[in-house]
Amino acid sequence: MSPSPLISEQQASCATIAATLLGVLLCIHLGLLGALLAGLLVHELVHAIAPRISFGEGGATRARMMSVGLIGALVIGSLVAAAFGGFAFFRSEGASPAVLLARMADILGSSRAALPDWIGEHLPPDAETLRQAVADWLRAHAKEIELAGRSFGVGVAHVLIGMVIGAIICFREAGSEGDRSLLLREGGERMRTLAQAFRGVVFAQVKISAINTALTAIYLAVVLPLLGIHLPLVKTMIAVTFVAGLLPVIGNLISNSVIVIVSLSVSFGVAVGALGFLIVVHKLEYFLNARIVGGEIKASAWELLCAMLVMEAAFGLVGLIAAPIFYAYVKAELSRLELI
């Protein structure tokens, strides 16, 4: 008669759920969210591509492991190449972040006279004064900026390491399962549930950002030129709209600010028109968000907003980014346990 296990399957499940939640919260607290998201992204991309490849009958395990390893390397290489391509695009457009900020400062300074008095009185008298104020702020916060630069470099390293870890996990999953302990089996289930929550939220956010970018591109590159209005940096603004749109809430504020300020280079009326268009688009985006993201994780818009509010209060901007994924995972586990 075989001895009974020390813990039941339900106890192991609850223990691994608690460990997963604690691990995600620790990643957010320790600044490792980028590594976690990068690993999950590589994991999901590899799993999306690998099933399309036939491994044959003989030596299937080894062929599967080799193929998954190759796909993982190609995915990581493609993501890194896409990142460098994005930087190269902005430089080719003459719109690196520093150049874009300087251009926006010039626009604000030159447009001050065209603005209503109640707006203009809160702005610097000219672009040179604005640039001087920015330079003074940069000098006053030089240490913080230096630390931010170092943190950015460390963050990039974390992202690359996270990608490699995601690929290694896929490689190990492609091998033979073998005999694994109860906790390892339950832990694997938790990781699969977290990966599914990530896929549902992130891929849905990409769809929303793509729709938002397409509507913005039609407005900037088609509607305005038909009206005889030609804005500078149109390609850059479209690219910023897509990249910033991948971030919930804060991304819209970034892209909207850039578009409205650049529109001021033509006239105050064009800026007001751009603001009105963006408001309409983002009202539409709320419905898309509730339908696409909410449909993926079976959650309504108010649930996501509450989760984002709590996580932002607890962890700041990083918590705001992680909130939809964290909430999607929690809800998936509660549904699996038939508690909701």
Secondary structure by P-SEA (a helix, b strand, c coil): ccccccccaaaaaaaaaaaaaaaaaaaaaacaaaaaaaaaaaaaaaaaccccccccccaaaaaaaaaaaaaaaaaaaaaaaaaaaaaaaaaaacccaaaaaaaaaaaaaaacccccaaaaaaccccaaaaaaaaaaaaaaaaaaaaaaaaaaaaaaaaaaaaaaaaaaaaaaaacccccccaaaaaaaaaaaaaaaaaaaaaaaaaaaaaaaaaaaaaaaccccccccccccaaaaaaaaaaaaacccaaaaaaaaaaaaaaaaaccaaaaaaaaaaaaaaaaaaaaaaaccccccccccaaaaaaaaaaaaacccaaaaaaaaaaaaaaaaaaaaaccc
